[in-house]
Amino acid sequence: MDHRPRIRVMEARLGERQWPLRIPFHYGRVTVSRFAEVHLSLDAVIGGRSVTGYAAEIAAPKWFEKDPRIGTDESADRLKLAAIRAADIAGVIAADLPDIAVLERELTRAMASDTTLVDAGLTALERAFGVALVERAAIDGLCRALDLPFEAIVAADHLGLTADEGDAYRTWLSSRDAPARSIGVRHTVGLADPLTAADSTDGPVDGKPVTLAEVITATAIDRFKVKLGGSLEALDRLEAIARLLDAMLPSYRISLDANEAFDDLDVFAGVMAELVRRPRLKRFTASIVYVEQPLHRRLALSTDLRRLALPWPVIIDESDDSDDAFARALALGYAGVSMKTCKGVLHGLRNAARAAAAGAFITAEDLCVQPGIALQQNLAAAAAIRVADCERNGHHFGPGTTALPTDERAAIEALHPDVYGPEGLRIVAGQIHLGSTLAAHGFGTSLTPRHGEPLTSVRMRSKISPSAENKATF
């Protein structure tokens, strides 16, 4: 079979599954109690073999766009529209393409000029949601067609990335160590999450951890992604978090996520200076590894960070919406970039190689990824870029495997007993074991999932232009 197997898309089918959350998730300025998960089944001929590949992703509202005029439901609907158009367009452009890298590139271009998406005013990040679903289903199909795990697909570049990325990508591929057999869990501490039992008055009674203290006791997690509000008052909550972590753990690591909370670089600098000054945050600040996306996306890639004397590196996350975004960020003083499977796996692999070449770094982040296809692909992608930990929050806020159809739950638990236990995600000493994920002859799994309720159309309620979104405050 060819080093870069050709691909022909035959049919794409979309479904939708509802995930009720066991704990409301507060991020940015939205609190969500239920997510829709978009599923894609992609029938294709890859390397001469007929296969079906799968992908799934939560349509997380108010992350891909932050326009205050767009409501929570419409924000999710815009992502569903991106998925619908990506599936439709893939069937047109992918009659016979040389590899998945070309499929991703051509689909990205077609989505940018698609009349339906232009009329609806979808942002580049929203469009990328649809591209990423098609790309991931195609990758899964490629793994199944070649009967290989994702790690082998990446190592041999069956994806076709070296054709565009050249020597830098080859160097990165060859420089990677063998994949670790486990990955650390970086637990998300949301803006309103209860820290102790005294803060939790109406949480679920399901035997699973609810408070931060309970999470630490149950899982021995010592890595955390702490959400930061956009004012000095937010530091009072950090003091409460620090007090708990200092008391419970001999050491810990922090990534501080500002979620675009700042509209002014000087205000951000002032909050960071006060953070360093507070004696109750001394150990907490010494444990911070990096700060994630402090500035709103309309400012992030036009504001030079190099005049700030911050003690920690800063990365982009939401602003990573184009092929050149990371390079532009590096020129402004950013030191890294996040990988999220909802932004694109090939995009993340490219950025990992570029980060290595630039002496920068890449992180792995979650977007409330739920168990099954979505989580397995997320774990496999994180393992491929050789990060020590990945943000994980979908298992905490979501219901876990108990919400899956009975047969699908039994199948995923049988295929990946090192990842899932009777109560959901299996976290041992703060780690998720990756043995079955790395060995699976598919993109992180060989599971054949249920499709969910058919998703064929969505009615947009308004047109919001990207330029208007860029001017809005959030």
C-alpha positions as CSV (number, residue, x, y, z in Angstrom):
1,M,0.0,0.0,0.0
2,D,1.2,3.5,-0.8
3,H,3.1,5.5,1.9
4,R,0.4,8.2,1.5
5,P,-2.8,6.2,0.8
6,R,-5.2,8.1,-1.5
7,I,-8.7,8.9,-0.2
8,R,-12.1,9.0,-1.8
9,V,-15.1,10.0,0.4
10,M,-18.2,8.1,-0.4
11,E,-20.7,9.2,2.2
12,A,-20.8,11.2,5.4
13,R,-23.5,10.8,8.0
14,L,-24.0,13.0,11.0
15,G,-25.7,12.3,14.3
16,E,-26.3,14.1,17.6
17,R,-26.1,12.8,21.1
18,Q,-27.1,14.7,24.2
19,W,-24.9,14.6,27.3
20,P,-26.5,16.0,30.5
21,L,-23.8,17.2,32.9
22,R,-23.7,15.9,36.5
23,I,-22.1,19.3,37.5
24,P,-22.8,22.6,35.7
25,F,-19.6,23.8,33.9
26,H,-18.8,27.5,34.2
27,Y,-16.3,28.8,31.7
28,G,-15.9,32.3,30.3
29,R,-19.3,33.9,30.9
30,V,-21.5,30.9,30.3
31,T,-22.7,28.1,32.6
32,V,-23.7,24.9,30.7
33,S,-25.7,22.0,32.2
34,R,-26.0,20.0,28.9
35,F,-24.0,19.5,25.8
36,A,-24.8,18.2,22.3
37,E,-22.2,15.9,20.9
38,V,-21.9,15.8,17.1
39,H,-21.0,12.4,15.6
40,L,-19.7,11.7,12.1
41,S,-19.5,8.4,10.3
42,L,-17.4,8.7,7.1
43,D,-17.6,6.0,4.4
44,A,-14.5,6.2,2.3
45,V,-12.1,4.2,0.0
46,I,-8.6,4.6,1.4
47,G,-5.7,3.0,-0.2
48,G,-8.1,0.9,-2.2
49,R,-10.0,-0.4,0.8
50,S,-13.6,0.5,1.7
51,V,-13.8,1.6,5.4
52,T,-15.9,3.6,7.8
53,G,-14.2,6.1,10.1
54,Y,-15.7,7.8,13.1
55,A,-15.4,11.1,15.0
56,A,-17.3,12.8,17.7
57,E,-17.0,16.2,19.4
58,I,-19.0,18.3,21.9
59,A,-20.5,21.4,20.4
60,A,-19.3,23.6,23.2
61,P,-21.2,26.9,23.1
62,K,-19.4,30.3,23.6
63,W,-15.9,29.0,23.1
64,F,-15.5,29.0,19.4
65,E,-17.1,32.5,19.3
66,K,-17.5,35.0,22.1
67,D,-20.0,37.5,20.6
68,P,-22.4,38.6,23.3
69,R,-25.2,38.9,20.8
70,I,-25.2,35.2,20.1
71,G,-27.1,33.1,22.6
72,T,-25.9,29.7,24.0
73,D,-28.2,27.6,21.9
74,E,-27.4,29.4,18.7
75,S,-23.7,29.2,19.5
76,A,-24.0,25.4,19.5
77,D,-26.2,25.4,16.4
78,R,-23.4,27.3,14.5
79,L,-21.0,24.4,15.2
80,K,-23.6,21.9,14.0
81,L,-23.9,24.0,10.8
82,A,-20.1,23.8,10.4
83,A,-20.3,20.0,10.8
84,I,-23.1,19.7,8.2
85,R,-21.3,21.9,5.6
86,A,-18.0,20.1,6.2
87,A,-19.6,16.7,5.7
88,D,-21.4,17.9,2.5
89,I,-18.3,19.6,1.0
90,A,-16.0,16.7,1.8
91,G,-18.2,14.5,-0.4
92,V,-17.7,16.9,-3.3
93,I,-14.0,17.8,-3.1
94,A,-12.7,14.4,-2.0
95,A,-13.5,12.3,-5.1
96,D,-9.8,11.3,-5.2
97,L,-7.2,13.0,-3.1
98,P,-3.6,12.0,-2.5
99,D,-3.7,12.0,1.3
100,I,-5.5,13.3,4.4
101,A,-3.3,16.4,4.6
102,V,-4.6,17.5,1.2
103,L,-8.2,16.7,2.3
104,E,-7.8,18.9,5.4
105,R,-6.2,21.7,3.4
106,E,-8.8,21.7,0.6
107,L,-11.7,21.4,3.0
108,T,-10.4,24.3,5.0
109,R,-10.2,26.5,1.9
110,A,-13.7,25.4,0.7
111,M,-15.2,26.1,4.1
112,A,-13.7,29.6,4.1
113,S,-15.6,30.6,0.9
114,D,-18.8,28.5,1.5
115,T,-21.8,30.8,0.9
116,T,-23.8,29.2,3.7
117,L,-21.1,29.7,6.2
118,V,-20.2,33.2,5.0
119,D,-23.9,34.2,5.2
120,A,-24.1,32.9,8.7
121,G,-20.9,34.7,9.7
122,L,-19.1,31.8,11.1
123,T,-15.6,32.4,12.5
124,A,-12.5,30.5,11.4
125,L,-12.5,28.6,14.7
126,E,-16.2,27.6,14.2
127,R,-15.4,26.4,10.6
128,A,-12.4,24.5,12.0
129,F,-14.8,22.5,14.2
130,G,-16.4,21.0,11.0
131,V,-13.1,20.4,9.3
132,A,-11.7,18.7,12.4
133,L,-14.6,16.2,12.5
134,V,-14.1,15.2,8.9
135,E,-10.3,15.0,9.3
136,R,-10.6,12.8,12.4
137,A,-13.1,10.5,10.9
138,A,-10.7,10.2,7.8
139,I,-7.8,9.5,10.1
140,D,-9.8,6.8,11.9
141,G,-10.7,5.3,8.5
142,L,-7.0,5.4,7.5
143,C,-6.0,3.5,10.7
144,R,-8.6,0.9,10.0
145,A,-7.7,0.6,6.3
146,L,-4.1,0.0,7.1
147,D,-4.9,-2.0,10.3
148,L,-2.5,0.2,12.3
149,P,-2.6,2.2,15.5
150,F,-2.6,6.0,15.2
151,E,1.0,6.2,16.6
152,A,2.2,4.1,13.6
153,I,0.3,6.2,11.2
154,V,1.9,9.4,12.5
155,A,5.4,7.9,12.7
156,A,5.3,6.7,9.1
157,D,3.6,10.0,8.0
158,H,0.8,8.2,6.2
159,L,-1.1,11.5,6.9
160,G,1.1,13.3,4.3
161,L,2.3,16.2,6.4
162,T,6.0,16.0,5.4
163,A,5.0,17.0,1.8
164,D,4.2,20.5,3.1
165,E,6.1,20.8,6.3
166,G,9.4,19.3,5.0
167,D,12.5,18.7,7.1
168,A,11.3,20.4,10.2
169,Y,8.5,17.9,10.5
170,R,10.7,15.0,9.7
171,T,13.1,16.1,12.4
172,W,10.4,16.4,14.9
173,L,9.0,12.9,14.1
174,S,12.4,11.3,14.4
175,S,13.3,13.1,17.6
176,R,10.3,11.9,19.6
177,D,10.9,9.4,22.3
178,A,8.7,6.3,22.5
179,P,5.2,7.1,23.7
180,A,4.6,7.1,27.4
181,R,2.4,4.3,28.7
182,S,0.3,6.8,30.7
183,I,-0.5,10.5,30.7
184,G,-1.1,12.9,33.6
185,V,-4.5,14.4,34.3
186,R,-4.6,18.2,34.6
187,H,-7.9,18.8,36.4
188,T,-9.9,21.8,35.5
189,V,-10.9,24.1,38.4
190,G,-13.8,26.2,37.0
191,L,-14.8,29.7,38.0
192,A,-17.6,28.4,40.2
193,D,-16.5,24.9,41.1
194,P,-16.9,24.0,44.8
195,L,-13.6,23.6,46.6
196,T,-14.7,21.8,49.8
197,A,-17.9,20.3,51.1
198,A,-18.8,23.6,52.7
199,D,-19.1,25.1,49.1
200,S,-21.2,22.2,47.8
201,T,-24.9,22.4,48.8
202,D,-26.6,21.0,45.7
203,G,-24.1,18.7,44.0
204,P,-25.0,15.2,42.7
205,V,-25.1,12.3,45.1
206,D,-23.6,9.7,42.8
207,G,-20.5,8.5,44.7
208,K,-18.2,10.4,42.5
209,P,-16.0,13.4,43.5
210,V,-17.7,16.8,43.3
211,T,-15.4,19.2,45.2
212,L,-11.8,19.9,44.4
213,A,-10.8,18.3,47.8
214,E,-12.7,15.1,46.9
215,V,-11.1,15.0,43.4
216,I,-7.6,15.1,45.0
217,T,-8.5,12.5,47.6
218,A,-10.0,10.1,45.1
219,T,-7.5,10.4,42.2
220,A,-4.2,11.8,43.7
221,I,-4.2,14.3,40.9
222,D,-1.6,17.0,41.4
223,R,-1.8,19.0,38.2
224,F,-4.5,21.6,37.7
225,K,-5.9,24.0,35.2
226,V,-7.2,26.9,37.2
227,K,-9.6,29.4,35.6
228,L,-8.9,33.0,36.2
229,G,-11.4,35.9,36.1
230,G,-10.4,39.2,34.6
231,S,-10.1,41.4,37.7
232,L,-8.2,41.7,41.0
233,E,-11.2,40.2,42.8
234,A,-10.4,36.9,41.1
235,L,-7.3,36.6,43.2
236,D,-9.4,36.1,46.3
237,R,-10.6,32.8,44.8
238,L,-7.1,31.8,43.9
239,E,-6.1,32.3,47.5
240,A,-8.9,29.9,48.5
241,I,-7.7,27.4,45.9
242,A,-4.1,27.8,47.0
243,R,-5.0,27.3,50.6
244,L,-6.6,23.9,49.8
245,L,-3.7,22.7,47.5
246,D,-1.0,23.8,49.9
247,A,-2.8,21.8,52.7
248,M,-3.4,18.7,50.7
249,L,-0.4,18.2,48.4
250,P,3.3,18.3,49.0
251,S,3.8,19.6,45.4
252,Y,1.6,20.5,42.5
253,R,1.6,22.1,39.0
254,I,-0.7,24.8,37.7
255,S,-1.7,26.2,34.3
256,L,-3.6,29.4,34.7
257,D,-6.3,29.9,32.1
258,A,-7.7,33.4,31.7
259,N,-10.1,32.4,28.9
260,E,-9.7,35.8,27.1
261,A,-10.9,37.6,30.2
262,F,-8.7,40.7,29.6
263,D,-9.4,43.5,27.2
264,D,-6.3,45.5,28.3
265,L,-2.7,44.3,28.5
266,D,-2.0,46.7,31.4
267,V,-4.9,45.4,33.4
268,F,-3.6,41.9,32.9
269,A,-0.1,42.9,33.9
270,G,-1.5,44.5,37.0
271,V,-3.4,41.4,38.1
272,M,-0.3,39.3,37.5
273,A,1.8,41.7,39.6
274,E,-0.6,41.5,42.4
275,L,-0.7,37.7,42.1
276,V,3.1,37.6,42.7
277,R,2.9,40.1,45.6
278,R,0.3,38.2,47.7
279,P,2.1,36.2,50.3
280,R,-0.7,33.6,50.5
281,L,-0.1,32.8,46.9
282,K,3.6,32.3,47.2
283,R,3.6,28.5,46.7
284,F,0.8,28.7,44.2
285,T,2.7,31.2,42.0
286,A,5.9,29.1,42.2
287,S,3.8,26.2,40.9
288,I,2.5,28.0,37.8
289,V,3.9,26.5,34.6
290,Y,2.2,28.8,32.0
291,V,-0.6,31.2,31.5
292,E,-3.2,30.5,28.8
293,Q,-4.8,33.1,26.5
294,P,-5.2,36.1,28.7
295,L,-6.3,38.6,26.0
296,H,-9.5,38.5,24.0
297,R,-8.9,37.1,20.5
298,R,-9.5,40.4,18.8
299,L,-6.4,41.7,20.7
300,A,-4.2,38.7,21.2
301,L,-2.4,38.6,17.9
302,S,-2.0,42.4,17.6
303,T,-0.6,43.0,21.1
304,D,3.1,42.6,21.9
305,L,3.7,40.7,25.1
306,R,7.5,41.3,25.1
307,R,7.3,44.5,27.1
308,L,5.9,42.5,30.0
309,A,8.3,40.9,32.5
310,L,6.1,38.0,33.4
311,P,7.6,35.1,35.4
312,W,5.7,32.6,33.3
313,P,5.4,31.8,29.6
314,V,2.1,32.7,27.9
315,I,0.4,30.5,25.2
316,I,-2.5,31.1,22.8
317,D,-5.5,28.9,22.7
318,E,-8.7,30.5,21.2
319,S,-6.5,32.7,18.9
320,D,-5.0,29.6,17.2
321,D,-7.5,29.7,14.4
322,S,-5.3,29.7,11.3
323,D,-2.2,28.0,9.9
324,D,0.0,31.0,10.6
325,A,-1.5,32.0,14.0
326,F,1.2,30.3,16.1
327,A,4.0,31.9,14.1
328,R,2.4,35.3,14.6
329,A,2.0,34.6,18.3
330,L,5.7,33.7,18.6
331,A,6.7,37.0,17.0
332,L,4.7,38.8,19.7
333,G,6.3,37.1,22.6
334,Y,4.0,34.1,23.2
335,A,5.9,30.9,24.1
336,G,3.5,28.2,23.2
337,V,0.2,27.0,21.8
338,S,-2.5,24.5,22.8
339,M,-3.6,21.4,20.9
340,K,-7.3,20.7,21.0
341,T,-8.7,18.0,18.8
342,C,-11.7,20.3,18.1
343,K,-9.2,22.6,16.4
344,G,-7.8,19.9,14.2
345,V,-5.3,17.0,14.8
346,L,-3.1,17.8,11.7
347,H,-3.1,21.4,12.8
348,G,-1.9,20.3,16.2
349,L,0.8,18.0,14.8
350,R,2.1,20.8,12.6
351,N,2.2,23.1,15.6
352,A,4.1,20.5,17.7
353,A,6.8,20.3,15.1
354,R,6.9,24.1,14.7
355,A,7.1,24.6,18.5
356,A,10.1,22.2,18.7
357,A,11.9,24.0,15.9
358,A,11.3,27.4,17.5
359,G,12.3,26.3,21.0
360,A,8.6,26.8,22.1
361,F,6.2,24.3,23.5
362,I,2.8,22.8,23.0
363,T,0.1,21.8,25.5
364,A,-2.8,19.4,25.3
365,E,-6.2,20.8,26.4
366,D,-9.7,19.5,26.8
367,L,-13.1,20.9,25.8
368,C,-15.3,18.7,28.0
369,V,-14.6,15.7,25.8
370,Q,-16.9,12.7,26.6
371,P,-16.0,9.0,26.8
372,G,-16.0,6.8,23.7
373,I,-14.7,7.9,20.3
374,A,-14.1,11.5,21.3
375,L,-12.0,10.8,24.4
376,Q,-10.0,8.0,22.8
377,Q,-9.0,10.2,19.8
378,N,-8.1,13.0,22.2
379,L,-5.9,10.7,24.3
380,A,-4.2,9.3,21.2
381,A,-3.5,12.8,19.8
382,A,-2.1,14.0,23.1
383,A,0.2,10.9,23.3
384,A,1.4,11.6,19.7
385,I,2.8,15.1,20.7
386,R,4.5,13.6,23.7
387,V,3.1,15.9,26.4
388,A,3.3,14.8,30.1
389,D,-0.2,15.8,30.9
390,C,-3.5,16.8,29.3
391,E,-6.3,18.9,30.7
392,R,-9.2,16.6,31.5
393,N,-12.6,17.8,32.6
394,G,-15.3,15.9,30.6
395,H,-15.2,13.0,33.0
396,H,-15.8,15.3,36.0
397,F,-18.6,17.5,34.7
398,G,-20.1,14.8,32.5
399,P,-21.9,11.6,33.5
400,G,-19.2,9.3,32.3
401,T,-19.8,6.0,30.6
402,T,-23.1,5.4,32.4
403,A,-24.8,7.8,29.8
404,L,-23.6,5.6,26.9
405,P,-26.0,3.1,25.3
406,T,-25.6,-0.2,27.2
407,D,-23.9,-2.1,24.3
408,E,-21.5,0.8,23.5
409,R,-20.6,1.2,27.2
410,A,-19.8,-2.6,27.4
411,A,-17.8,-2.4,24.2
412,I,-15.6,0.6,25.2
413,E,-15.0,-0.8,28.7
414,A,-14.0,-4.2,27.1
415,L,-11.7,-2.6,24.6
416,H,-10.1,-0.2,27.0
417,P,-10.2,-1.6,30.6
418,D,-7.1,0.5,31.5
419,V,-9.0,3.7,30.6
420,Y,-12.5,3.0,31.9
421,G,-13.8,1.3,35.0
422,P,-17.3,0.8,36.5
423,E,-17.5,4.4,37.6
424,G,-16.1,5.9,34.4
425,L,-12.7,7.2,33.6
426,R,-10.0,5.2,35.5
427,I,-7.5,7.6,37.1
428,V,-4.7,5.9,39.0
429,A,-2.2,8.1,40.9
430,G,-3.2,11.1,38.8
431,Q,-2.6,9.2,35.5
432,I,-4.6,7.6,32.7
433,H,-3.0,4.4,31.3
434,L,-2.7,4.4,27.5
435,G,-1.7,0.9,26.7
436,S,-5.0,-0.1,25.0
437,T,-5.3,3.4,23.4
438,L,-1.8,3.2,21.8
439,A,-2.4,-0.4,20.6
440,A,-5.8,0.1,19.1
441,H,-6.0,-0.4,15.3
442,G,-8.0,2.8,14.8
443,F,-7.7,6.4,15.9
444,G,-7.3,5.6,19.6
445,T,-9.9,2.8,19.5
446,S,-11.5,0.2,17.2
447,L,-15.0,1.0,18.6
448,T,-18.0,1.1,16.3
449,P,-20.1,3.7,18.0
450,R,-23.8,4.4,17.9
451,H,-24.7,7.2,15.5
452,G,-27.2,9.2,17.7
453,E,-30.2,11.1,16.4
454,P,-29.7,12.1,12.8
455,L,-28.3,15.6,12.3
456,T,-29.2,16.9,8.8
457,S,-30.1,20.6,9.2
458,V,-30.1,23.5,11.6
459,R,-31.9,26.8,11.2
460,M,-29.7,29.8,12.0
461,R,-31.6,32.6,13.9
462,S,-29.4,35.5,12.8
463,K,-26.4,36.6,10.8
464,I,-23.4,37.7,12.8
465,S,-20.5,38.8,10.7
466,P,-17.0,37.9,11.8
467,S,-16.0,41.5,11.7
468,A,-18.7,42.4,14.2
469,E,-17.6,39.6,16.4
470,N,-14.1,40.9,16.4
471,K,-15.4,44.3,17.7
472,A,-17.6,42.9,20.4
473,T,-16.6,42.7,24.0
474,F,-17.1,39.6,26.2
